Amino acid sequence: MAVFAEDVNLAGYTTLRLGGPARRFVEATTEAEVVEAVAAADEAGEPVLVLGGGSNVVVADEGFPGTVVHVGTRGTERRAVEGGRVVVAAQAGEEWDPFVARCVADGLAGVECLAGIPGRVGATPIQNVGAYGQDVAETIQWVRAYDRETNETVTLDREQCRFTYRHSVFKGSDRYVVLEVGYLLREGDDSQPIAYAELARSLGVPPGERVPLKEARDAVLELRRGKGMVVDPADPDSRSAGSFFTNPVLGPDALAELERRVAARLGPDVAFPRYPEAPAPDGTPRVKTSAAWLIDRAGFAKGHGNGPARISSKHTLALTNPGDGTTEDLLALAREVRDGVRAAFGVELVNEPVLVGVTLTS
């Protein structure tokens, strides 16, 4: 049975430990309770916030003036598929990192490099969660969701999810509430080919090699811990929303401007990171670069901060709340970093976490 409460402080439900009270809070542990709570709020004309692990959200100090549905559904089911592949269906409220650990222990490859990411299964298709050369778009077979427009439960296949870099049909729209996700995984003892250079170096293999699944997961966890990207109550740097900015994707004109500014600021022989990226829908070529590299070269060092909010001492992309800061403190730091990168390199950084009741516009 769903649990209802009022004026629940949301700081206790986010990894940033920030956010004011929810006017109404529903703890839903079954799909039916999730759908019922959302539908009831819709019928009453109330705003709705569907909350999972709270690891990719920034909530206003004033809180949320509507209903927060905290998804606590649990359960996974393994479904056999021909050709040495298996679909594992997971409820939206399943904790993500334990799910990855079980897949690795069961000899299922495809999500091993996504170890240590906080949050729950339901968030993974929304953001097209990715790290260390993998993203969930590679393995998600389908997403079952509640469609708030039609008041029906629907199943979207991979194409209908419209995955792109850190984006999907679910992001930026409140239409769908994710209920269950099906991942197509490969049976075997070895990982998918290691695509990320830093991870390959830590494993002592060239990019493209496979390693035992457990070794891949352990190496990723070690790298993430070194950057404060594994939630740890003893580590103030882990009080973050992960990477606060996405890596910029640049078209030809923006790329040329960045090349010009890097040469002028840092010297003509300085090269900035370039990663392959799919062309734009109209066929225009694009390149992805590193937000962390830009932030660092714009003059923002690890540990930087002019108030309670700080850049992580371990990772330039993470903005942290190590003490008793407020959401506005964090946003002030985010604006400072964004504006500094724009002034230095002409690149507009975009926030990765979902902003609830706040904006970076200043």
GUTIRO-664089 format. One record per residue: residue number from 1; x, y, z of N, C-alpha, C in turn. Coordinates in steps of 0.1 Angstrom, whole numbers. Example, Ala and Ser with C-alpha at 12.3 -4.5 7.8 and 13.67 -1.06 7.14 Angstrom:
<vobas>
(1 (132 -57 78) (123 -45 78) (132 -33 78));
(2 (128 -22 71) (137 -11 71) (129 0 79));
</vobas>
This chain:
<vobas>
(1 (9 -12 0) (0 0 0) (9 12 0));
(2 (6 22 -9) (14 34 -9) (13 42 4));
(3 (24 49 7) (25 57 19) (24 71 15));
(4 (16 79 22) (14 93 19) (19 102 30));
(5 (25 113 27) (29 122 37) (29 136 31));
(6 (30 146 40) (31 160 36) (43 167 41));
(7 (47 177 33) (59 186 37) (71 177 40));
(8 (74 168 32) (86 159 33) (98 166 27));
(9 (109 168 35) (121 175 30) (128 166 19));
(10 (130 172 7) (135 164 -3) (151 163 -3));
(11 (157 171 6) (172 170 7) (176 155 11));
(12 (168 149 19) (171 135 23) (169 125 12));
(13 (164 129 1) (162 120 -11) (170 123 -23));
(14 (180 132 -21) (189 135 -32) (204 133 -28));
(15 (212 129 -37) (226 127 -34) (233 141 -31));
(16 (228 152 -36) (234 165 -32) (230 169 -18));
(17 (220 163 -12) (215 167 1) (210 181 0));
(18 (203 184 -11) (197 197 -13) (182 196 -17));
(19 (174 206 -14) (160 207 -18) (151 209 -6));
(20 (141 217 -9) (131 219 2) (120 209 2));
(21 (109 212 9) (98 202 11) (89 200 -1));
(22 (84 188 -2) (74 184 -11) (61 186 -5));
(23 (51 193 -11) (38 195 -5) (32 182 -2));
(24 (33 172 -11) (27 159 -9) (37 149 -14));
(25 (39 138 -6) (49 128 -9) (43 114 -9));
(26 (45 107 -20) (39 93 -20) (51 83 -22));
(27 (51 74 -13) (61 63 -15) (54 51 -21));
(28 (57 48 -34) (50 38 -42) (59 26 -44));
(29 (55 14 -40) (63 2 -41) (58 -8 -51));
(30 (47 -5 -58) (42 -13 -69) (39 -5 -81));
(31 (39 -11 -93) (36 -3 -105) (22 3 -104));
(32 (13 -4 -98) (-1 1 -97) (-1 13 -88));
(33 (7 13 -78) (7 25 -69) (14 37 -76));
(34 (24 35 -84) (30 45 -91) (20 52 -101));
(35 (13 43 -109) (3 48 -118) (-8 56 -111));
(36 (-13 50 -101) (-24 56 -93) (-21 69 -88));
(37 (-9 70 -82) (-5 83 -76) (-3 94 -87));
(38 (3 90 -98) (5 100 -109) (-8 104 -115));
(39 (-17 94 -117) (-30 97 -123) (-39 106 -114));
(40 (-38 103 -101) (-46 111 -92) (-41 125 -91));
(41 (-28 128 -91) (-23 141 -92) (-27 148 -104));
(42 (-26 141 -116) (-30 147 -128) (-45 151 -128));
(43 (-53 143 -123) (-67 146 -123) (-70 158 -114));
(44 (-62 159 -103) (-64 171 -94) (-57 183 -99));
(45 (-50 182 -111) (-43 194 -116) (-31 198 -109));
(46 (-25 189 -101) (-13 192 -94) (0 189 -102));
(47 (11 196 -100) (24 193 -105) (28 179 -100));
(48 (36 172 -108) (41 159 -104) (56 158 -106));
(49 (63 153 -96) (77 150 -98) (79 135 -95));
(50 (83 127 -104) (86 113 -102) (101 112 -98));
(51 (104 107 -87) (117 107 -81) (122 92 -79));
(52 (134 89 -83) (140 76 -80) (151 78 -70));
(53 (163 76 -74) (174 77 -64) (179 91 -61));
(54 (174 101 -68) (177 115 -65) (192 118 -68));
(55 (198 111 -77) (212 113 -80) (215 122 -92));
(56 (204 125 -99) (206 134 -111) (195 145 -112));
(57 (193 151 -100) (183 161 -99) (188 172 -89));
(58 (184 184 -92) (187 196 -84) (173 202 -81));
(59 (169 202 -68) (156 207 -64) (157 220 -57));
(60 (148 229 -60) (148 243 -54) (148 242 -39));
(61 (154 253 -33) (153 254 -18) (139 255 -13));
(62 (130 261 -22) (116 262 -18) (108 249 -19));
(63 (115 239 -25) (108 226 -25) (100 224 -38));
(64 (90 215 -37) (81 212 -49) (67 214 -45));
(65 (59 223 -52) (46 226 -48) (35 216 -53));
(66 (38 204 -53) (28 194 -58) (31 180 -52));
(67 (29 170 -60) (31 156 -55) (44 150 -60));
(68 (52 145 -51) (64 138 -55) (61 123 -53));
(69 (63 115 -64) (61 101 -63) (74 94 -63));
(70 (78 89 -51) (91 82 -50) (89 67 -54));
(71 (96 64 -64) (94 50 -70) (103 40 -63));
(72 (96 31 -56) (103 20 -48) (100 6 -53));
(73 (96 5 -66) (93 -8 -71) (106 -17 -72));
(74 (104 -30 -71) (116 -39 -71) (112 -51 -79));
(75 (123 -57 -84) (121 -70 -91) (128 -70 -105));
(76 (134 -82 -108) (140 -84 -121) (135 -98 -126));
(77 (135 -99 -139) (131 -112 -145) (140 -115 -157));
(78 (146 -127 -158) (155 -131 -169) (147 -138 -179));
(79 (147 -133 -192) (140 -139 -203) (149 -144 -214));
(80 (149 -156 -217) (159 -162 -226) (156 -157 -241));
(81 (167 -155 -248) (166 -151 -262) (176 -159 -270));
(82 (173 -162 -282) (182 -170 -290) (196 -163 -292));
(83 (206 -171 -295) (219 -166 -299) (227 -161 -288));
(84 (226 -167 -276) (235 -164 -265) (232 -150 -259));
(85 (220 -145 -261) (216 -132 -256) (204 -134 -247));
(86 (203 -125 -237) (192 -126 -227) (186 -112 -225));
(87 (173 -112 -224) (167 -99 -220) (164 -100 -205));
(88 (170 -90 -197) (167 -89 -183) (158 -77 -181));
(89 (146 -80 -176) (136 -69 -173) (137 -65 -159));
(90 (139 -52 -156) (141 -47 -143) (130 -36 -140));
(91 (125 -36 -128) (115 -26 -124) (123 -13 -122));
(92 (115 -2 -124) (121 11 -124) (128 15 -111));
(93 (123 9 -100) (128 12 -87) (140 4 -82));
(94 (145 -5 -91) (157 -13 -87) (169 -3 -87));
(95 (177 -5 -76) (190 2 -75) (199 -2 -87));
(96 (205 8 -94) (212 5 -106) (225 -3 -103));
(97 (233 2 -94) (246 -5 -92) (245 -19 -88));
(98 (236 -22 -78) (234 -37 -75) (229 -45 -87));
(99 (221 -38 -95) (216 -45 -108) (228 -49 -116));
(100 (237 -39 -118) (249 -42 -126) (257 -53 -120));
(101 (259 -53 -107) (267 -63 -100) (261 -77 -102));
(102 (247 -78 -102) (241 -91 -104) (243 -96 -118));
(103 (242 -86 -128) (244 -90 -142) (258 -96 -144));
(104 (268 -89 -138) (282 -94 -139) (284 -107 -132));
(105 (278 -109 -120) (279 -122 -113) (272 -133 -121));
(106 (262 -130 -129) (254 -140 -137) (260 -142 -150));
(107 (272 -135 -153) (278 -137 -166) (271 -131 -178));
(108 (265 -119 -176) (258 -111 -186) (265 -98 -189));
(109 (270 -97 -201) (278 -85 -205) (270 -75 -212));
(110 (274 -62 -210) (267 -51 -217) (265 -39 -208));
(111 (266 -41 -195) (264 -29 -185) (276 -28 -175));
(112 (286 -37 -177) (297 -38 -167) (304 -25 -165));
(113 (305 -17 -175) (313 -4 -174) (304 7 -168));
(114 (292 4 -165) (283 14 -159) (281 12 -144));
(115 (291 4 -138) (291 2 -124) (293 15 -116));
(116 (288 15 -104) (291 26 -95) (282 38 -98));
(117 (274 38 -108) (265 50 -111) (254 50 -101));
(118 (252 60 -93) (241 60 -84) (227 62 -91));
(119 (217 59 -83) (203 60 -89) (197 47 -92));
(120 (186 47 -99) (177 36 -101) (175 33 -116));
(121 (171 21 -119) (169 16 -133) (161 26 -141));
(122 (150 31 -135) (141 40 -142) (147 52 -148));
(123 (158 57 -142) (164 69 -147) (173 66 -159));
(124 (177 54 -161) (188 51 -171) (183 54 -186));
(125 (171 51 -190) (167 54 -203) (164 69 -205));
(126 (160 76 -194) (157 90 -195) (170 98 -200));
(127 (181 96 -193) (193 103 -196) (202 96 -206));
(128 (198 84 -211) (207 75 -218) (220 75 -211));
(129 (219 70 -198) (231 70 -189) (243 63 -196));
(130 (254 68 -194) (266 63 -200) (279 67 -192));
(131 (289 58 -194) (302 61 -187) (312 51 -193));
(132 (325 55 -193) (336 46 -197) (333 38 -209));
(133 (328 44 -219) (326 38 -232) (314 30 -234));
(134 (305 30 -225) (292 23 -226) (281 33 -224));
(135 (269 31 -230) (257 37 -226) (246 28 -228));
(136 (235 30 -220) (224 21 -220) (216 19 -233));
(137 (218 29 -242) (211 28 -255) (216 16 -263));
(138 (228 11 -259) (234 -1 -266) (227 -14 -262));
(139 (221 -14 -250) (215 -26 -245) (200 -25 -243));
(140 (194 -14 -241) (180 -13 -239) (172 -18 -251));
(141 (164 -28 -249) (155 -34 -259) (142 -27 -260));
(142 (137 -24 -248) (123 -18 -247) (122 -11 -233));
(143 (113 -2 -233) (109 5 -220) (94 5 -219));
(144 (89 0 -208) (75 0 -205) (72 12 -196));
(145 (62 20 -200) (60 33 -193) (45 36 -192));
(146 (41 44 -183) (28 50 -182) (27 62 -190));
(147 (18 63 -199) (16 74 -208) (5 83 -202));
(148 (10 95 -197) (0 104 -190) (-10 111 -199));
(149 (-6 111 -212) (-16 117 -222) (-27 108 -225));
(150 (-25 95 -226) (-35 86 -229) (-40 77 -218));
(151 (-34 79 -206) (-37 71 -194) (-36 56 -197));
(152 (-26 52 -204) (-24 38 -207) (-9 34 -204));
(153 (-7 21 -202) (7 16 -202) (11 12 -216));
(154 (23 17 -220) (27 15 -233) (42 9 -233));
(155 (46 2 -244) (59 -3 -245) (66 4 -257));
(156 (77 10 -255) (85 17 -265) (97 9 -268));
(157 (99 6 -281) (111 -1 -285) (123 8 -286));
(158 (135 3 -289) (147 11 -289) (146 23 -298));
(159 (140 21 -310) (139 32 -319) (130 43 -314));
(160 (118 38 -308) (109 48 -303) (114 56 -291));
(161 (124 51 -285) (131 58 -273) (139 70 -278));
(162 (143 70 -291) (150 81 -297) (163 85 -289));
(163 (171 75 -287) (183 78 -279) (193 86 -286));
(164 (199 97 -280) (210 104 -285) (219 106 -272));
(165 (230 113 -274) (239 116 -263) (232 122 -251));
(166 (231 115 -240) (225 119 -227) (211 124 -229));
(167 (204 118 -239) (190 123 -242) (182 112 -247));
(168 (168 113 -246) (159 104 -251) (145 110 -252));
(169 (136 103 -257) (122 108 -258) (116 111 -244));
(170 (122 105 -234) (117 107 -220) (122 120 -214));
(171 (133 125 -219) (139 137 -212) (133 150 -217));
(172 (130 159 -208) (125 172 -212) (110 171 -214));
(173 (104 160 -212) (89 158 -213) (84 150 -201));
(174 (73 154 -196) (67 147 -185) (56 136 -189));
(175 (56 134 -202) (45 125 -207) (46 111 -202));
(176 (58 105 -202) (60 91 -198) (66 90 -184));
(177 (61 80 -177) (66 76 -164) (72 62 -166));
(178 (85 60 -165) (91 47 -167) (87 37 -156));
(179 (83 26 -160) (79 15 -151) (88 3 -151));
(180 (93 -1 -162) (102 -12 -164) (110 -11 -176));
(181 (123 -16 -175) (132 -15 -186) (137 -29 -190));
(182 (138 -33 -203) (144 -45 -207) (157 -43 -214));
(183 (167 -50 -208) (181 -49 -213) (185 -62 -220));
(184 (190 -60 -233) (195 -72 -240) (210 -74 -238));
(185 (213 -84 -231) (227 -87 -226) (232 -99 -232));
(186 (245 -100 -233) (252 -111 -239) (257 -121 -229));
(187 (254 -134 -230) (260 -144 -221) (274 -146 -224));
(188 (282 -146 -213) (297 -149 -215) (304 -144 -203));
(189 (317 -148 -202) (325 -144 -190) (333 -131 -193));
(190 (334 -127 -205) (342 -115 -209) (333 -103 -211));
(191 (339 -92 -209) (333 -79 -211) (330 -76 -226));
(192 (322 -66 -229) (322 -60 -242) (336 -54 -245));
(193 (340 -51 -257) (353 -45 -260) (354 -32 -252));
(194 (366 -31 -246) (369 -19 -238) (371 -7 -247));
(195 (362 3 -247) (363 14 -257) (369 26 -251));
(196 (370 28 -238) (374 40 -232) (389 39 -228));
(197 (397 49 -233) (411 48 -232) (416 47 -218));
(198 (410 56 -209) (415 56 -195) (412 42 -188));
(199 (401 36 -191) (397 23 -186) (407 13 -191));
(200 (410 13 -204) (419 4 -210) (433 5 -204));
(201 (437 17 -201) (450 19 -195) (450 13 -181));
(202 (440 15 -173) (439 10 -160) (439 -6 -159));
(203 (433 -12 -170) (433 -26 -171) (445 -32 -178));
(204 (454 -23 -183) (466 -28 -190) (464 -35 -203));
(205 (453 -31 -210) (450 -37 -223) (448 -26 -233));
(206 (450 -29 -246) (447 -19 -256) (432 -17 -258));
(207 (428 -5 -262) (413 -4 -265) (408 -14 -275));
(208 (396 -19 -273) (391 -29 -282) (392 -43 -276));
(209 (400 -45 -266) (402 -58 -260) (390 -61 -250));
(210 (388 -74 -248) (379 -78 -238) (386 -83 -226));
(211 (380 -81 -214) (386 -86 -201) (375 -93 -194));
(212 (378 -101 -184) (368 -107 -175) (358 -97 -170));
(213 (345 -100 -170) (335 -91 -165) (338 -84 -152));
(214 (342 -92 -142) (345 -87 -129) (356 -77 -129));
(215 (367 -80 -137) (378 -71 -138) (374 -58 -144));
(216 (365 -58 -154) (360 -45 -159) (353 -37 -149));
(217 (343 -44 -142) (335 -37 -132) (344 -31 -121));
(218 (353 -40 -116) (362 -35 -105) (370 -23 -109));
(219 (376 -23 -121) (384 -12 -126) (376 1 -127));
(220 (363 0 -132) (355 11 -133) (352 17 -119));
(221 (349 8 -109) (346 13 -96) (358 20 -90));
(222 (370 15 -92) (382 21 -87) (384 35 -93));
(223 (382 36 -106) (383 49 -113) (373 59 -107));
(224 (361 54 -106) (350 63 -101) (353 67 -86));
(225 (358 58 -78) (361 62 -64) (372 73 -64));
(226 (381 71 -73) (392 81 -73) (387 95 -77));
(227 (375 96 -83) (370 109 -87) (358 113 -78));
(228 (356 106 -67) (345 109 -59) (331 106 -65));
(229 (331 97 -74) (319 95 -82) (312 82 -77));
(230 (315 77 -66) (308 66 -59) (302 71 -46));
(231 (289 71 -44) (283 76 -32) (289 70 -20));
(232 (295 78 -11) (301 74 1) (299 84 12));
(233 (291 81 22) (289 91 33) (301 97 39));
(234 (313 90 38) (325 95 44) (333 104 34));
(235 (328 105 22) (335 113 12) (326 125 8));
(236 (330 137 12) (322 149 9) (321 152 -6));
(237 (331 147 -14) (331 149 -28) (320 141 -35));
(238 (314 131 -28) (304 123 -34) (290 129 -32));
(239 (289 140 -25) (277 147 -24) (275 156 -36));
(240 (272 150 -47) (270 157 -60) (259 151 -67));
(241 (257 156 -79) (247 150 -89) (255 143 -100));
(242 (267 139 -98) (276 133 -108) (281 144 -117));
(243 (283 142 -129) (288 152 -139) (277 163 -140));
(244 (280 175 -137) (270 186 -137) (268 190 -152));
(245 (278 190 -160) (276 194 -174) (279 183 -184));
(246 (272 183 -195) (274 173 -205) (286 177 -214));
(247 (292 168 -220) (303 171 -230) (297 178 -242));
(248 (302 190 -246) (296 198 -257) (298 190 -270));
(249 (287 191 -278) (287 185 -291) (287 197 -301));
(250 (297 198 -310) (300 210 -318) (298 207 -332));
(251 (291 216 -339) (291 216 -354) (303 223 -359));
(252 (305 224 -373) (317 229 -379) (320 243 -374));
(253 (310 252 -374) (313 266 -370) (318 267 -356));
(254 (311 260 -347) (315 261 -332) (328 254 -330));
(255 (331 244 -338) (344 237 -337) (355 247 -341));
(256 (353 254 -352) (363 263 -357) (366 274 -347));
(257 (355 279 -341) (356 290 -331) (364 284 -319));
(258 (362 272 -315) (369 267 -303) (384 265 -307));
(259 (387 260 -319) (401 259 -323) (408 273 -323));
(260 (401 283 -327) (407 296 -327) (409 301 -313));
(261 (400 299 -304) (401 304 -290) (412 296 -282));
(262 (412 283 -285) (422 275 -278) (436 280 -282));
(263 (438 282 -295) (451 286 -300) (455 300 -294));
(264 (445 309 -293) (448 322 -288) (450 322 -273));
(265 (444 314 -266) (445 314 -251) (456 305 -246));
(266 (458 293 -253) (467 283 -248) (479 281 -257));
(267 (478 285 -269) (490 283 -278) (485 275 -290));
(268 (492 277 -302) (488 270 -314) (491 255 -314));
(269 (499 251 -305) (502 236 -305) (494 228 -295));
(270 (485 235 -288) (477 228 -278) (465 222 -285));
(271 (463 209 -282) (451 202 -288) (441 199 -277));
(272 (429 201 -280) (418 198 -271) (412 184 -275));
(273 (405 177 -265) (400 164 -268) (389 165 -279));
(274 (389 155 -287) (379 153 -298) (374 139 -298));
(275 (361 137 -297) (355 123 -297) (345 123 -308));
(276 (344 111 -315) (334 110 -326) (320 111 -321));
(277 (312 117 -329) (298 119 -326) (290 118 -339));
(278 (278 112 -337) (269 110 -349) (266 124 -355));
(279 (264 124 -369) (260 137 -375) (247 142 -370));
(280 (244 155 -372) (231 160 -369) (221 154 -378));
(281 (208 155 -375) (198 150 -383) (198 154 -398));
(282 (203 166 -400) (204 171 -414) (217 167 -421));
(283 (225 159 -414) (238 154 -420) (250 162 -416));
(284 (249 173 -409) (260 181 -406) (270 174 -397));
(285 (282 173 -400) (292 166 -391) (293 173 -378));
(286 (296 165 -367) (297 170 -354) (308 163 -347));
(287 (314 170 -337) (325 165 -328) (321 167 -314));
(288 (324 158 -305) (322 160 -291) (336 163 -284));
(289 (336 173 -275) (348 176 -267) (345 174 -253));
(290 (355 177 -244) (355 174 -230) (351 186 -222));
(291 (340 186 -215) (336 197 -206) (346 199 -195));
(292 (351 188 -190) (361 189 -179) (373 196 -184));
(293 (378 193 -196) (390 200 -201) (388 215 -203));
(294 (376 218 -208) (373 233 -209) (372 240 -196));
(295 (366 233 -186) (364 240 -173) (378 242 -167));
(296 (387 232 -167) (400 233 -162) (408 244 -169));
(297 (408 244 -182) (416 254 -190) (410 268 -189));
(298 (397 269 -185) (391 282 -182) (395 288 -169));
(299 (403 280 -161) (408 285 -148) (401 280 -136));
(300 (392 270 -137) (385 265 -126) (392 252 -121));
(301 (399 253 -110) (407 241 -105) (398 233 -96));
(302 (402 221 -94) (395 212 -85) (395 218 -71));
(303 (383 218 -64) (382 224 -51) (378 239 -52));
(304 (376 244 -64) (373 259 -65) (359 261 -59));
(305 (357 272 -53) (344 277 -48) (345 289 -41));
(306 (335 298 -42) (335 311 -34) (324 310 -23));
(307 (319 299 -20) (309 297 -10) (308 283 -6));
(308 (297 279 0) (295 265 5) (297 254 -6));
(309 (292 258 -18) (293 248 -29) (307 248 -35));
(310 (312 237 -39) (326 236 -44) (326 227 -57));
(311 (336 229 -65) (340 219 -75) (347 208 -67));
(312 (344 195 -71) (350 184 -64) (365 185 -64));
(313 (371 181 -53) (386 181 -52) (392 169 -60));
(314 (383 161 -66) (388 149 -73) (384 150 -88));
(315 (374 157 -92) (368 157 -105) (362 170 -109));
(316 (367 176 -120) (363 190 -123) (348 191 -127));
(317 (343 180 -132) (329 181 -137) (318 180 -126));
(318 (322 176 -114) (313 174 -103) (312 187 -95));
(319 (300 192 -93) (298 203 -84) (292 197 -71));
(320 (297 201 -59) (294 194 -47) (288 203 -37));
(321 (281 197 -27) (276 204 -15) (282 197 -3));
(322 (295 200 0) (302 192 11) (297 196 25));
(323 (291 207 26) (287 211 40) (272 214 41));
(324 (269 226 45) (255 230 47) (250 241 37));
(325 (254 239 24) (250 248 14) (235 247 10));
(326 (232 256 1) (218 256 -4) (218 253 -19));
(327 (207 251 -25) (206 249 -39) (210 261 -47));
(328 (207 273 -41) (211 286 -48) (226 287 -47));
(329 (233 282 -37) (248 282 -37) (253 274 -48));
(330 (247 262 -50) (252 253 -61) (250 260 -74));
(331 (238 266 -76) (235 272 -89) (244 284 -92));
(332 (248 291 -81) (257 303 -83) (271 298 -88));
(333 (275 286 -83) (288 281 -88) (286 276 -102));
(334 (275 269 -105) (273 264 -119) (273 275 -129));
(335 (266 286 -125) (266 298 -134) (280 304 -136));
(336 (288 304 -125) (301 310 -126) (310 301 -136));
(337 (309 288 -134) (317 279 -143) (312 280 -158));
(338 (299 280 -159) (293 281 -173) (297 294 -180));
(339 (296 305 -173) (300 318 -178) (314 319 -181));
(340 (323 313 -172) (337 314 -174) (341 306 -187));
(341 (335 294 -189) (339 286 -201) (334 293 -213));
(342 (322 299 -213) (317 307 -224) (326 318 -228));
(343 (331 326 -218) (340 337 -220) (353 333 -226));
(344 (358 322 -221) (371 317 -225) (371 310 -239));
(345 (361 302 -241) (361 294 -253) (349 295 -262));
(346 (339 303 -259) (328 304 -267) (319 292 -268));
(347 (320 283 -258) (312 271 -257) (302 272 -246));
(348 (289 269 -249) (279 270 -239) (277 256 -232));
(349 (281 255 -219) (279 242 -212) (264 241 -209));
(350 (259 228 -209) (246 225 -206) (245 216 -194));
(351 (236 218 -185) (235 210 -173) (230 196 -177));
(352 (236 186 -170) (231 172 -171) (220 169 -161));
(353 (221 173 -149) (210 170 -139) (197 177 -143));
(354 (186 171 -139) (173 177 -141) (171 188 -130));
(355 (167 200 -135) (165 211 -126) (150 212 -122));
(356 (147 212 -110) (133 212 -105) (130 225 -98));
(357 (123 234 -104) (119 246 -98) (130 257 -98));
(358 (140 254 -105) (151 264 -107) (156 264 -121));
(359 (165 274 -124) (171 275 -137) (185 281 -136));
(360 (193 278 -146) (206 284 -147) (206 298 -153));
(361 (194 302 -158) (193 315 -164) (195 326 -153));
(362 (204 335 -156) (207 346 -146) (207 359 -153));
</vobas>
